[in-house]
Every structure is written in structure tokens, then in C-alpha cells.
Amino acid sequence: MVRALIKNGTVFDGNKLVGKADVLIDGGRISRVGEVAEAEAKADVVIDARDYFVMPGLIDAHLHLTGIEKASLGPSILLEPRELRLLRAVKDLERLVNAGFTTIRDCGEYNTIFLKMAVNKGIIRGPRILAAGRPLSQTFGHGDLHFLPVDMVERLEFARICDGVDECRKAARDVLREGSDFIKVMATGGVMSQRDRPEWSNFSLEELRVIVEEASKVGTYVAAHAHGDRGIRIAVEAGIRTIEHGSLASTDTLKLIRERGVYLIPTLSVQDSIIRYGKEAGVDEWALQKINDVMESVKRVVPEAYRMGVKIATGTDFSGARPGFEMGTNAKEILLLNEMGGLSPLDALRSATSIAAEAIGLGNITGTIEPGKAADIIMVRGNPLEDLKVLMDPNNIALVIINGEIAKRLI
């Protein structure tokens, strides 16, 4: 690992705008933030950042490294081998790095466990990865591919189907054994599942509690796909850490989310992309019919949650499908949190850095530029606080450092 000095950039540390400052990196970690003389630093690399915005690497706390080309799950999963999708996902990891994403959390894809291993061993280039592996779904839940026999859903490793307290406990242990960093559960129906509805609750309170219990035993947590209000409340009461989507949450449920310190990851990007690009990308007709009701509610939920002080983190729910769901365009979520959710540009950046890191359990490792944290840093042409759109162009991401290693450099 190189000892690097980033000189005289405009620094946003993940919480606040610091202003002009130097950042010294040593041994993969941030050593010092402030004025650092080059003679004092004795750096291997000195980078002049005087015309750049220096900030923590971006975090997408909810995506799926599926490697699919079209958004219809049937043809994507049944007609292509998993290995081909895996190779496509390798290219998607490169796109994420080039776009300034230094940490991602995959919320359901078995292949991602192996992608994480390859990144950690330096075999392929990619951001830091947290992987859920197979999500847990009840029979006839959001993770159950309703057009297939249940045993085939299991064989395709799309989800782990479980019903009742004992099966849920066993399923939680199974996915942790497979290498999952956290557990993803389907607490309600969804948009992209064929025969259920987003407002329907999945899993009982008792079922979710044993899943949370098994996760906590090994020092991890549970994230819940949850659109409907009742399912969200059950998930929060069960001890879930993050609510994914939260689209139909009532005011009372948002208050409960805030009181319990649960994180909301509204995934505005995928919903906006389904509306804009869904038909062209191959989204099934039944999903296109469901999205509008969900999106109308989201336009109320996110601004209300923000005003209440709910902790909101960035997550796109992108899969790599084209057009509209491509990896590398994930900064779209930051823009939508500002434009649709009402977050200030500063708070939108916090949602993509410090808050996202806390949400996924890595707040002690990344998400801020401060001594002792991993050196996950990007340099941006332009000032995102003045125009968040600069983050949408990978050509504006001039430098990407992940864990102290330079992953991309244009200057």
C-alpha cells in the first residue's frame, strides 16, 4: 500500500464541509486530515487536489449483482447459466469503481459471495462488498418465483424458502454458513414478483424474531424488503436494522422507525427507472401495473421521513439490466433523494457516505474522512454541493482510492 498525500482539496468529510485541507494516507488508512507539509508526509505519491472536491467514497447500500441483461427475471434466470451472469457482474464491479463507489451492499444474489472473495483476493477489481447471498422468503412471498415449482426456486439458488419458526431458524443458519455477511428477508410482497402485492405482509413476528436472533448470535443483522405498512411494523418490532423501500409506510410507522433507530433505504432509483425504462428493459407487465401506486406513496413517505429525522441511506436496487438499471449510474439515488425526497445536497451526500456506512454496519470502518478510518476516498471535478449532477458522470470522478489502494486515476 502506498503512502499518499492529497494536497489542498476542498474536503467534505462525510458529515460536514471541512474546506481546504490535506489528507494523508498510510497503511491503507487515513492518517491525518489538515495541513500536512510534503516533507513531513514523506509520501510515495503526492496528488494536487486544489481544483477538486475530496470526499469519502460513495456507498450503494442496496443493489443486486445479478449480471442480467433484461429486467424480466424468468428469461434471465432460466435461459442463461449462472456463470455467464457472474462474468457480466465482474464488469459491473468495474463500472461501480469508475463511478466512485468504494463500498456496496448486495441485498440478494448468490453469485456475490464469490465476487466478494475474488475482490478480497485481488483477482478482480471492485469495491468493498457486503453480500446477503440468498434472501429468505416464505412460500408465496416476494422471493418465491411464482411461475416456477418451489423446489426449482431452491435449486436455482434465487431464494431460501422457509415457513414457520423452526424452518426460519434453520434457513438463517444455512445462509450464514454459505457466507452471507448479513441476512436479507422478504417482509412483504413486492413489485417485481408476479402474484403478490407490495402491501401484503410476509413472515410473522415470531418468524422474523428468530431470524434476527440467529443473525445477532454471530454479530450481524437483518435487512428487510418491506413495502407495506403492516409488514414494515412487524419487521421493526422484530429488531430489523434496515428497511428496504418502505414505500407505503404510515406516519405512525415512520415514527416507530425513528424511535427504534432503524435505517430507511427508499431505493428511489429502481422505482423511477421502472417507470421511465421498464417496458424497454423487459420489465413484466404485471410489475409495470403495480409500480405507479407504490411510487405515488413514496413521494409522500421520503420527504415525511426526512422531516421527522429518520436516518435515510442511499440504495438503488439496481440489477445491471439495461437500459435504466445499469451499474455505474448509481449516483442517481443521490439526485433523487434531493429532488424527490427533499434532502438538502449536504444531507444527500451524508446519506451516500457516513449514514450509509452506519446503516450497513461499517460506520467504524468507512464512510468518513477521519484518522483511523479506511482510506476510501474519491476526488470529483466540480462541487456536488453546488450541483449533485457532477457525480453522474464517471469522467468527473478523477481519483478513486479503496482501502488505501488507487483503483482509478485520471490526473
C-alpha positions in Angstrom: 0.0 0.0 0.0 1.3 3.4 -1.0 1.7 6.3 1.4 -0.2 9.1 -0.3 -0.8 12.8 0.2 -3.8 14.5 -1.3 -3.0 18.2 -1.2 -5.2 21.3 -0.8 -8.5 19.8 -1.9 -12.0 21.0 -0.9 -12.8 18.3 1.7 -16.2 17.0 2.6 -15.6 14.5 5.4 -18.9 12.6 5.2 -20.5 14.8 7.8 -19.6 18.4 7.1 -17.7 20.6 4.6 -14.2 21.0 6.1 -13.0 23.3 3.3 -9.4 23.4 2.0 -7.3 20.6 3.7 -4.8 17.9 3.0 -5.4 14.2 3.6 -2.5 11.8 4.4 -3.0 8.1 3.7 -0.7 5.5 5.3 -1.1 1.7 5.5 -4.5 1.8 3.9 -5.9 4.1 6.5 -6.4 7.9 6.8 -3.5 9.1 9.0 -4.2 12.8 9.1 -6.6 15.5 7.9 -5.5 19.1 7.9 -2.4 20.9 6.8 0.4 18.5 6.1 3.8 19.5 4.7 5.2 17.3 1.9 8.5 17.0 3.7 6.6 15.8 6.8 4.5 13.4 4.9 7.3 11.7 3.0 4.7 10.3 0.7 5.2 7.9 -2.2 2.5 9.8 -4.1 1.5 13.4 -3.9 -1.7 14.4 -5.6 -2.6 18.0 -6.3 -6.3 18.4 -5.5 -6.6 22.2 -5.5 -9.3 22.2 -8.2 -11.1 19.1 -6.8 -13.8 18.1 -4.3 -12.4 15.4 -2.0 -14.9 13.2 -0.2 -15.5 9.7 1.1 -16.1 7.0 -1.5 -19.8 6.6 -2.4 -21.8 3.7 -0.9 -24.8 1.9 -2.6 -26.4 0.1 0.3 -28.9 -1.9 -1.8 -28.1 -3.4 -5.2 -28.0 -6.8 -6.8 -25.0 -8.0 -8.8 -27.1 -10.3 -10.9 -25.4 -9.9 -14.2 -28.7 -9.9 -16.0 -29.3 -8.0 -19.3 -33.0 -7.6 -19.2 -35.2 -6.9 -16.2 -37.6 -9.9 -16.6 -36.4 -12.5 -14.1 -37.8 -15.5 -16.0 -35.6 -15.4 -19.1 -32.7 -14.0 -17.2 -32.5 -16.8 -14.7 -33.8 -19.8 -16.7 -32.2 -19.2 -20.1 -28.7 -18.2 -19.1 -26.2 -20.0 -17.0 -25.3 -18.5 -13.6 -21.6 -18.5 -14.7 -22.3 -16.1 -17.6 -24.2 -13.8 -15.3 -21.2 -13.9 -12.9 -18.8 -12.8 -15.6 -21.1 -9.9 -16.5 -21.2 -8.9 -12.9 -17.4 -8.6 -12.9 -17.7 -5.8 -15.5 -20.4 -4.2 -13.4 -18.0 -4.0 -10.4 -15.5 -2.1 -12.6 -18.3 0.3 -13.6 -19.1 0.9 -10.0 -15.5 1.7 -9.1 -15.2 4.1 -12.1 -18.3 5.8 -10.9 -16.7 6.4 -7.4 -18.4 3.6 -5.4 -16.0 2.2 -2.9 -18.5 0.1 -0.9 -21.6 -1.7 -1.9 -24.1 -4.0 -0.2 -25.7 -6.7 -2.3 -29.2 -7.5 -1.0 -29.7 -10.8 -2.6 -27.6 -12.7 -5.2 -25.8 -16.0 -4.5 -23.0 -15.1 -7.0 -22.0 -12.1 -5.0 -20.4 -14.2 -2.3 -17.9 -15.4 -4.8 -17.4 -11.9 -6.3 -16.6 -10.7 -2.8 -14.0 -13.4 -2.4 -12.4 -12.5 -5.7 -12.2 -8.8 -4.9 -10.7 -9.5 -1.5 -8.0 -11.7 -3.0 -7.2 -9.1 -5.6 -8.3 -11.3 -8.5 -10.7 -8.7 -9.9 -11.2 -5.0 -9.4 -14.2 -3.9 -7.3 -15.5 -2.0 -4.3 -15.7 -3.4 -0.8 -18.7 -5.8 -0.8 -21.2 -6.9 1.8 -23.2 -9.9 0.5 -26.5 -11.3 1.6 -26.3 -14.3 -0.6 -29.7 -16.0 -0.9 -32.6 -13.9 0.7 -35.1 -15.6 2.9 -38.7 -15.8 1.6 -41.8 -17.5 2.8 -43.7 -19.7 0.4 -45.7 -17.4 -1.9 -43.6 -14.5 -0.7 -41.6 -11.9 -2.7 -38.6 -14.1 -3.2 -40.7 -17.1 -4.4 -40.7 -17.1 -8.2 -44.4 -17.8 -8.6 -44.2 -19.1 -12.1 -41.9 -22.0 -11.1 -42.2 -25.0 -8.8 -40.9 -24.2 -5.3 -38.2 -26.9 -5.4 -36.9 -25.3 -8.6 -36.7 -21.9 -6.9 -34.4 -23.5 -4.3 -32.3 -25.3 -7.0 -31.8 -22.0 -8.9 -30.5 -20.5 -5.6 -32.7 -17.5 -6.1 -34.0 -17.6 -2.5 -34.2 -19.8 0.5 -37.9 -20.7 1.1 -38.9 -21.2 4.7 -42.1 -21.3 6.7 -42.6 -21.4 10.5 -40.2 -20.6 13.3 -38.1 -23.8 13.1 -37.6 -23.5 9.3 -36.8 -19.8 9.5 -34.1 -20.6 12.2 -32.6 -23.3 10.0 -32.7 -21.1 6.9 -30.9 -18.3 8.7 -28.2 -20.6 9.8 -27.9 -22.1 6.3 -27.3 -18.7 4.5 -24.8 -17.7 7.2 -23.0 -21.0 6.6 -22.9 -20.2 2.8 -21.0 -17.0 3.5 -23.7 -14.3 3.9 -22.4 -11.1 5.7 -26.0 -10.3 6.8 -29.4 -11.8 6.3 -32.0 -10.3 3.8 -35.6 -11.2 4.4 -38.7 -10.5 2.3 -41.1 -9.0 4.9 -43.8 -8.0 2.3 -44.8 -8.7 -1.2 -43.3 -6.6 -4.0 -43.4 -5.0 -7.4 -41.2 -7.4 -9.3 -42.8 -10.6 -8.0 -45.7 -12.0 -10.1 -48.7 -12.8 -7.9 -48.3 -11.0 -4.6 -48.9 -7.3 -3.7 -46.5 -4.8 -2.1 -49.0 -4.2 0.7 -49.2 -7.8 1.8 -47.1 -8.8 4.8 -44.8 -11.8 4.7 -43.5 -13.7 7.7 -44.9 -13.5 11.2 -43.3 -11.5 14.1 -42.2 -14.8 15.6 -40.6 -15.9 12.4 -38.7 -12.7 11.9 -37.5 -12.6 15.6 -35.8 -16.0 15.3 -34.0 -14.8 12.1 -32.9 -11.6 13.9 -31.8 -13.8 16.9 -29.6 -16.0 14.7 -28.0 -13.1 13.0 -27.2 -11.3 16.3 -25.6 -14.5 17.6 -22.9 -14.1 15.0 -22.5 -10.4 15.2 -24.6 -9.4 12.2 -28.0 -8.1 11.4 -31.1 -8.4 9.2 -32.3 -6.2 6.3 -35.9 -6.4 5.3 -37.5 -5.8 1.9 -40.7 -4.1 3.1 -43.2 -2.0 1.1 -46.4 -2.4 3.0 -47.1 -0.6 6.3 -48.1 -3.7 8.3 -45.0 -5.7 7.2 -42.7 -2.8 8.0 -44.1 -2.5 11.5 -43.7 -6.2 12.1 -40.1 -6.1 10.8 -39.2 -3.1 13.0 -40.7 -4.7 16.1 -38.7 -7.9 15.3 -35.4 -6.0 15.5 -34.7 -5.4 11.8 -31.8 -3.0 11.2 -32.7 -1.6 7.8 -36.0 -1.2 6.0 -35.5 -1.5 2.2 -38.1 0.5 0.2 -40.6 1.5 3.0 -42.8 2.7 0.2 -46.2 2.5 1.9 -45.2 3.4 5.5 -47.7 5.4 7.5 -46.8 8.4 9.7 -47.1 6.3 12.8 -44.8 3.6 11.4 -42.2 6.2 10.3 -42.3 7.5 13.9 -41.6 3.9 15.1 -38.7 3.6 12.6 -37.2 6.8 14.0 -37.7 5.8 17.7 -36.0 2.4 17.1 -33.1 3.9 15.2 -33.9 1.9 12.1 -32.4 3.0 8.8 -34.7 3.6 5.8 -33.3 2.8 2.3 -36.0 4.0 0.0 -34.5 2.9 -3.4 -36.0 5.7 -5.4 -33.8 4.9 -8.4 -35.2 1.5 -9.2 -38.8 2.8 -8.9 -38.1 5.8 -11.1 -36.3 3.5 -13.7 -39.2 1.1 -13.9 -41.5 3.9 -14.8 -39.1 5.5 -17.3 -37.4 2.5 -18.8 -39.3 -0.6 -17.6 -41.0 -1.6 -20.9 -37.8 -1.2 -22.9 -35.8 -3.1 -20.3 -38.1 -6.0 -20.3 -40.0 -5.5 -17.0 -43.0 -7.7 -16.9 -46.4 -6.2 -17.5 -47.7 -7.1 -14.1 -44.8 -5.2 -12.5 -45.5 -2.2 -14.6 -49.0 -2.2 -13.4 -48.0 -2.2 -9.7 -45.3 0.4 -9.7 -47.4 3.6 -10.1 -49.3 3.1 -6.8 -46.1 2.5 -4.9 -44.3 5.5 -6.5 -47.1 7.9 -5.6 -46.8 6.9 -1.9 -43.0 7.1 -2.0 -43.3 10.8 -3.0 -45.0 11.3 0.4 -43.0 8.9 2.6 -39.5 10.0 1.9 -40.0 13.8 2.5 -42.0 13.0 5.6 -39.3 10.6 6.9 -36.7 13.3 6.3 -38.6 16.0 8.2 -39.0 13.6 11.1 -35.3 12.8 11.3 -35.4 9.2 10.1 -31.9 8.1 9.1 -32.0 7.7 5.3 -29.3 5.9 3.3 -28.7 5.5 -0.4 -29.6 2.3 -2.2 -30.5 2.0 -5.9 -31.8 -1.6 -6.1 -30.1 -1.7 -9.5 -29.5 -5.1 -11.1 -27.4 -4.2 -14.1 -30.2 -4.7 -16.5 -30.3 -2.3 -19.5 -31.5 0.3 -20.1 -32.1 2.2 -16.9 -30.7 -0.1 -14.2 -27.0 0.0 -15.2 -24.2 -0.2 -12.6 -22.2 2.9 -12.8 -25.3 5.2 -12.8 -25.9 4.6 -9.1 -25.3 8.3 -8.1 -28.9 8.7 -9.5 -30.1 7.9 -6.0 -28.3 10.9 -4.5 -30.0 13.2 -7.0 -33.4 11.7 -6.4 -33.1 12.0 -2.6 -32.6 15.7 -3.2 -35.1 16.2 -6.0 -37.9 13.9 -4.9 -37.1 13.3 -1.2 -36.4 16.9 -0.3 -33.0 16.2 1.2 -30.5 19.1 1.1 -27.4 18.4 -1.1 -25.4 18.1 2.1 -27.7 15.6 3.6 -28.0 13.7 0.3 -24.2 13.3 0.4 -24.3 12.2 4.0 -26.8 9.6 3.0 -24.3 8.2 0.5 -21.4 8.3 2.8 -21.5 8.4 6.6 -25.1 7.4 7.1 -24.9 4.6 4.5 -21.8 3.2 6.3 -23.6 3.2 9.6 -26.7 1.6 8.1 -24.8 -1.4 6.7 -22.7 -1.8 9.9 -19.4 -0.4 8.6 -19.5 3.0 10.3 -16.4 2.2 12.3 -14.5 1.3 9.1 -15.6 3.7 6.2 -18.0 6.5 5.3 -16.0 9.4 6.6 -12.6 11.0 6.1 -11.1 10.9 9.6 -7.9 9.4 11.1 -8.1 5.7 11.6 -10.8 5.0 9.0 -10.1 3.0 5.8 -8.8 5.3 3.1 -11.9 5.1 0.8 -11.7 8.5 -0.9 -12.7 10.0 -4.2 -11.8 13.2 -6.0 -14.5 14.9 -8.0 -14.3 17.6 -10.8 -16.9 20.2 -9.8 -18.6 20.7 -6.5 -21.5 18.3 -5.7 -22.8 20.6 -3.0 -23.5 23.1 -5.8 -24.6 20.6 -8.5 -25.1 16.9 -7.5 -25.3 16.0 -11.2 -21.5 16.1 -11.4 -21.5 12.7 -9.6 -23.4 11.2 -12.5 -20.5 11.4 -15.0 -17.7 8.9 -14.3 -15.4 11.3 -16.2 -15.8 13.7 -13.3 -14.5 11.0 -10.8 -10.8 11.8 -11.2 -9.4 9.6 -8.4 -10.8 6.5 -6.6 -8.9 5.1 -3.6 -10.2 1.9 -1.9 -8.7 0.8 1.3 -5.5 2.8 0.5 -5.1 1.4 -3.0 -5.5 3.6 -6.0 -8.3 2.0 -8.1 -8.7 4.7 -10.7 -6.7 7.8 -11.5 -7.3 10.3 -14.3 -4.9 13.0 -13.0 
